[in-house]
Amino acid sequence: MITTFSGESADVVWRKAANYFRNSKNKSLQSSRNGETQELLHVGFAIDDPKQRWVVSREPTINPAFALAEIVWIMNGSNEAQIINHWNPILPKFAGHVEKYHGAYGFRLRNHFGFDQLEKAYFALKKSWDSRQILLQIWDPKSDLPDINGKPVAEDIPCNICSMLKIRNNRLEWLQILRSNDLFRGLPYNFVQFTCLQEILAGWLNIQPGTYNQISDSLHIYTKDKRYFSKLNSRKVCYNYDLLGKSWEESEYLFSIIFQRMKMMAKTNLKESIFYNLAFLPHKEPAYQNLLLVIASDSARRRGWGNLANELMKKCTNPIYRLLWAGWTKRKKKKIASPFA
């Protein structure tokens, strides 16, 4: 039986799922290699407006800079650990102490199989709007299946399996399939990752995104994380008005520029004056500028440049980024322990 959670935004459906785990008497205990979980099998999510992708109800607040940096990392097809670790230094604890992450989504989508799946999907859909054959593959059985003794072949085995894309009613519909999904640690970031990809590809096709749908075959929370569900955040509803939809050429150019800036920011020997200039795009692109400002602000904070971090965030015009940033930095000042990011 499939259990479904639907709503206008990612935050609405996440709250529904969180309340289910918090209140349901039908939770199933399931052991795992990382500890005991409460598990719900075969779960469906449906988000009416994928641009409203941010889960603001989670407490502690998610790390908006890491979420945005990961989108840039994905769009550039990278698997370089050192770059993304700058925005989430404890990531190696979960994905391995390696130079290149085994299951990096961007690398899987743009390089792993020997061709760029995003680009090919775009050109195919551009020529055949009725197609039912467009699928983006992340899981590779040759690389990802456990060995014959059941032992994982790497620490970073992708949880996302594939994406199914269809154009219907002049909108890009999206179905995401996950084999395993941590409601607290992973799902808020998964929503950001793949609704962004949906909006970006819709922009390439010069159409709007349709609904975002997701199947999580194992939705779970770790028993050790149950304390985080005793109280959900009741922040004021805040909407995302930044639009990432651009033409293929514009989009690729902007993500390339931001990634080059991220590579520079991830280096240790930067002067504050040089860093400041990295936080601004050469052309006026408000949505992408806001994205870069959040990424840069967190990098500055991690360097101990608190005044610069605050100065940069004051220039960000996206209210939901500012809301999440306020929650994130408040959490860091209180030194609230994080189970993930």
N, C-alpha and C positions, 0 to 999 in steps of 0.2 A: 504494500500500500504506500502511496506517495502522500506525504504531508506537505502542504503548500503554504507559503507566506507571501502575500502580495500587498502592494501599496504604491503610492505616488513616488516615494523616494527610497533610497537605500537605508536611511535612518529608520523609516517606518517599518520596513520589513525586518531589519535587524532587531529592532525592539520587540517585534512580535515573536521572533525566534527566541530571543533572550528570555522573554517572559514565559514562553513555553517550557524552556529548561528550568526556569526558576520555580514554576508553579505546577508543572505536570507531575502526576504520580506514576506515569508510565515510562519513566526514564530507564534505559537499559545500561547496566554497568558492563564495560568492556575493557579488558586489559590491552595495553599497547607497549611498544618498546620504550616509550617515554613516560610511562606511568598509567594509572587507571583513569578511564574516561567515562563520562556519561554520553551515550551515543543514541542518535536518531538516524535510522537508515532511510535512504531514498527521499530526499527533501528537495522540494522545488521552490525557487524564488522568482518573483515577477515584479519588475520595477517599471512603472509607467513612464517616468521621465528619467532616463539614465544620466542626464546632466546633473541631477540632484543625487550625486554619488557618495556624498560624505556622511559617514556615521558619526554623529556628534553626541550620541547618547552613551557611548562607551566611557567608562571611568575606570582607570586613568585614560586621559585623552590620547587618541592616536597621534603619531608623529606626522604632521602634514608634509614636512620637508622630505622625509624619507619616501613617503608615498609619491610625491611629485618627482623626486629624483629617480625613483624606480621607473616611472613612465618614460622619462628621457633615456634612461639606460636601456629599456626594452626597445624603444623606437630606433635606437642606434645599433641594435643587434649585438649588444655587448654581453660578455660573460666574465669580464674582469672584476675580480672580487675587491681589489684595493679601492676602486672608485666608489662603488656603492657602499662599502663598509664605512666610508667616511661619514655617511649620514645615518648609519646604524652599526656602531662598533661592536655590538654583541651578536650581530648576524652570524659570524663564524661558529658561535656556540651551537647553532641549529643547522647551518648549511655546510660546515666543515672549514677547517683552517687550510685553505687552498688558494692558489693564484687565480684559478678560473672555476666558477661555479658550474657543477655538473648539469643542473637542470634549469639554467637561466632561460627565462621565457623568451626574451628578445633574441638570444642566440639561436634558440630552437626554431623560432619563427622566421628568421632572416638569414641563417647561415648553416645550421646543423645538417639539414638534408641536402645541401649542395645547391640550393637556390633560395630566392627571397619569396616566401609564401605570401607576405602582405602585398608585395608588388604584383605578383601573378594573380592573386585574388582580385585586386583592384582592376586590372586590365580585363580579366574574364567577366567580372560583373558589369563593367562599362560596356561590353559588347553584347552581353546576354543577361538582361535584367530578370528574366524568368528562371534563371538557372537554379537547380536544386543540388548542384554538385560542388558548391564552394564550401570547403572545410579547411580550417587551419589546424595542423597537427602539431602537438607539443610532445606527447608521449611517444617514445621510441622503444618498442619491446626489446630490441637488440641491446640497447643501452641501459634500460631501466628495470627489466624484470629481475627479481631476486635470483641468486644462484640456486642450484639444485638442493641446497640445504636450507633454503628459505632466508638466507642472510642478504640484507640490502647491499647492492653493489656500490653505493655511495651514500653520503649523508644527505645530499640535496637531490632527492628523487622528486620530480615534478608532481604536484598535486593536481594541477590543471591538465586535462587530457587533450581536449580539442575545443574548437569554436566552430559553430555552424552559422553561416551568414546567408540571408535571403533578403531580396528587395521585394517588399509588398506594400501596395498603396503609396508608392513613391517614398518609402522609408526603409532604412536598413535595420532589419530585425536580427537579433543576436541570441544564440543559445550557447551557453558555456557549460561544459561537462567537467566535473571534478570527482576524482576518486576518493579524496579525503579533504575535510574542511574543518578547521578549528574555528568555532564561532567567535571566540574572543581574540585570538592571536592573528588569525589569517583572514577571515571573511571581510572585515572592513577594508583591508588592503586589496583583496581580490576584486571587490566591487569597483574600487578606483581604477585598478589596472585595466579591466576589460570593458568597463563603460567608456573609459578614455579611448581605448582602441576602437570601440564602436563609433564614437563621435568623430574620431580622426578619419577613419575609413569612409564614413558617411560624407565628411567634408571633401575627401578626394573625389567622391562620386557626385558632388554637388547636390546632395539630398540631406534630409534630416534623419537623425537616428530614430528608430521605432522603439519598441519595448525591449528591455534587457531581461533575459530569462536565464536561469541557472539551475542545474541539477547537481546537488552535492550528495554523492552516494553514501558517504559517512559524515554526517554533521555531528560534531562532538565538542565537549568542553572537558578539560582536564579537571579531575576532582580537586587538585591543588589550587585551581583558579576559581572555584565556586564562590569564594569570598568577594570577588569582583562583581558578582551578580546580585549581591544583597541590596544594592542601590544603583539604579540607572540614572545617568545625568539628565537633568530636566532643563537643559539650556533652551533659550528662546529659539524658535524656528528661524533658520537663516538660509537664504537661497543662494545658489551659485549662478551668477549671471555671465561669467566668462565663457566664451565660446571658442573651442579648439578647432572647429571645422575650417579647414583651409584647403586650397588646391593641393594636389600631390606635390608639385614643385615647391610651393611655399612652405608646406608642412615639413618636408624633408630638409629644406634649408634651415628653418627655424630650430628644429630639433638637433640638427648638426651643430649649429652655433652654440646652443645651450650646453650640449654635451662637451664641446671643447672648453667652455667656461668651467664646467664641472671638473674636468680633468685638471685644470689649473688650480681650482679651489681645493682639490684633494691633496695637493702638494703641501709640504710643511713649511717651505722657505719663502713665504710670500710676505711682502710689505703691505701694510694696511691701505696705503694709497693705491697700490696696484690692484689689490683685492676689490676696492670700492668700484673701480672702473669695470671690473668683470661682471658686476651685478646689473649692468644696463645693456640692453640690446641696441644695435646701431640704427634700427628702424622702429617706428612707433607701432607696436603690436601689443595692445593693453593686456590681453589674456595671457600671452606668452611672457610678457614683462612681469606680470604678477607671479606667474609660476617661478620665474628665475629669482625674483626678490625673496620668495619664501625659502628657496634652496640656498641662496646666498646668506640670508639672515641666520639660518641654522649653522652654516659653516662658520660664520663670524662668531656666533655664540660659542661654538666648540673651541675656537681659538682664544677665548677669553675676551673678545672684543664686544662686550655687552652693549656699549653705547652705539657702536656701529650697527649691531644687529637690530636694535630698536629703531635707529634712524632709517634703515632700509625697510623695515616692516611698516613704518609710517607712510611710506610711499606706495604701499600695496593698496589697491582700491577694491579688492575682492573681500566683502564682509565675512564670508565663511572661512577664508584663509586666516583673517585676523582673529576670528573667534577661536579657531582651532589652535592657532599659534599662542594665544593668550592662555588657553588651557594647558597646552604642552609646556610652555615655559614656566607656568606656575607649578606644574608637577615637578619639573626639573629643579626649581628653586627649593622645593620641599624635599627633594631627593627621594621621591616616591619610587619604589622598586618597580621595574618593568619586566614582565615575563617575555616580552618580545620587542615591541617598539612603541 
